[in-house]
Amino acid sequence: MILSALLTSVAINLGLCLLFFTLYSILRKQPSNITVYVPRLVAEGKVKEGGQFNLERLLPTTGWVRKAWAPSEEELLSNSGLDAFVFMRIFIFSLKVFTFGGIIGMFVLLPINYTGSQLSDDTDFQNKSLDVFSISNVNDGSNRLWVHFSAAYVFTGVVCYLLYYEYGYISSKRIACFYSSKPQPHHFTVLVRGIPVPPGRTCNDTVERFFLEYHPSTYLSHSVVRRSSKLQSLITDADTLYKRLTHLKHKNDAPKRYRRDGFLGLFGQKVDILDHYERRLGHIEDNVRMEQSSVAAKEVPAAFVSFKTRFGAAIALHIQEGVNPTEWITEQAPEPDDVYWPIFTVSFIRRWISKLVVFVAFTSLTVLFLIPVAIVQGLTNLEQLENFFPFLRSILKLSVVSQVITGYLPSLILQLFLFLVPPTMLMLSSLQGYMSWSQIQRSACTKVLWFTIWNIFFANVLSGSVLYRVNVFLEPKEIPRILGEAVPSQASFFISLVVTSGWTTVASELFQLTKLISNFMKRIFTKNSGDDFEPPSMPYHSEIPRICLFGLLGVTYFILSPLIVPFLLIYFCLGYIIFRNQLLNVYVPKYDTGGQYWSTVHNSTIFSLVLMHIIAIGIFGLKKLPLASGLTLPLPILTILFNEYCGKRFLSIFKDYPAECLIKKDRADQNEHNMSEFYDKLANAYKDPALMPIKYSERSESHSSPLLHSSQV
């Protein structure tokens, strides 16, 4: 790619970002869009629709930037939880890393690369290939390469120091949040699977006898799980209908009550929608009662077991309960609202098989994604396009067309394909038998990350090359040389990817185009944008892998093509301010893992450093500087040893709270006067919501009777 093509891509994406910022600053002030741009504030009752018209609503302003910047880290932590705090620390960590990398790269390495003469390029500045800014332009055997060698060591040391600092800082925040928290049900509860129920006895009796016998001093209560997936679906339908019914009654707009009962009110018979909803709600209510009466006998060999102390729950969690390790399996219980109830229909064997099936499906999808990657790589090579489509030869010779195709179109097409990856990985993770939404999202996050690293980095680097063959990975000694040859040549593509997938995507996150269109369609066709309104939660499973990918690109190309670093810094600056705004106004925390996403980021950064070292070994060898190549060998070894030390020092804190913390917290609770009240709530905290009585204040037959009668089973 030539410099002018990169500038074309930058101009297009910069224009899109400015357009998104301008439209956002105007549309966010319109009362009809409050459920799009401030749904969290609406749910919390801090913002209401309405207000008089004024000219300021039509003028773009930057006040939202100041408001997003204002809250301190402690305020963000208290408002959005530790996961959101960790998410923002990823941006802070990345800004620190690449600010340092940018100073070294732009002011030291880039001039050395540009003044080299390995690549002959006598064209004017705008038509120069971006390769002249990379290490490929440094002459073979040049002593200047020792500057790159030194930069690799210094950069690795700085990144490791920052990683250690962040790990320690976040782990201290995790412990501090634990000490300052009120008693939480999931701290006192474990999930027990694989309960062996003898013939003639129930799961309920088996659990009670077992824990009264082996944990008599700490056992408090338990809640057996039942198969209720059908009932949950009915409850969801009833809840949705009731919300619509209540909204229609409050509107009291008789003429608009009559509409068609089909899709978007455009098809079907014309009915009184209020009476139609009431009849449907009554029918669902009857089905719910029938299903609730039958669910009592549908026990699953699993139960939530609660204890009187956190330490008692920890003991039950970390020791093997039975002789058979496939029975009485204990896991840390999630928060009650975080439980993913459908998983309890899965047995031990089926869970094991499902994980195997998901692994095969994930691998297959990863391989099949090479097809769009190959298409994208074809667009970056105009000669290949001319061979495949000779009738386009005259068009492709136009400078504007060639610049757009090589500089903007490939990364755009790849980004469109990537939109399908996070929901697909989320679906695969939900089939693996995880017991909570947070575990499903963390698993999906890992899948998306490695899928992205393979298909965006390795596949693009190696595709289209004669070196791209299976036996490459069967020759470990050749990997550094192969990567040293292939990686620098793709620098221009990845710079364009950062601009397209980074700048524009994070700006579109602010603009919320999909939700804006959905809100507009609802207002046009249903005259009701408030139906079924629920503020969204932060999609960590899609955003964290994207940040990690850009981190990998920045670390990998730091010594190869430091020109990428300024574009990354712009992305991280935009992401920092935009996601602060989104966490404060849009996303509501639905669960909290206690900052466990940081370990994913840490491991990804370590992988990026080791990959940089392997590429450096190969590139120094290709550049006929074998001594530098040999002296780089200790770097990946030292980095892996550092990672092992961090794992021993911090990782256990993110998995479980230490006994010291648990006992201190339990002793502090002894002085609390409301613990008996908490124990009463704990006994019912893990009741299946579908089996709990759901009460509504209004019904068509009676304004005082609940929709669902109590049916405790």
Helices and strands as residue ranges (DSSP letters): H 3-27, G 31-33, H 34-37, H 39-43, G 55-58, H 63-69, H 73-104, I 105-109, H 110-114, G 125-127, G 130-133, G 135-137, H 145-180, G 185-187, E 189-193, H 203-214, E 219-226, H 229-251, G 254-257, E 258-260, G 263-265, E 270-272, H 273-295, E 299-307, H 310-318, E 329-332, G 336-338, G 341-345, H 348-368, H 370-379, H 382-388, G 390-392, H 393-396, H 399-407, H 409-418, H 421-430, H 437-452, I 453-458, H 459-462, G 470-474, G 476-478, H 479-486, G 488-490, H 491-497, I 498-504, H 505-511, H 513-525, H 540-556, H 564-585, H 597-622, H 626-632, H 634-646, I 647-651, H 652-655, H 659-669, H 675-685, G 689-691
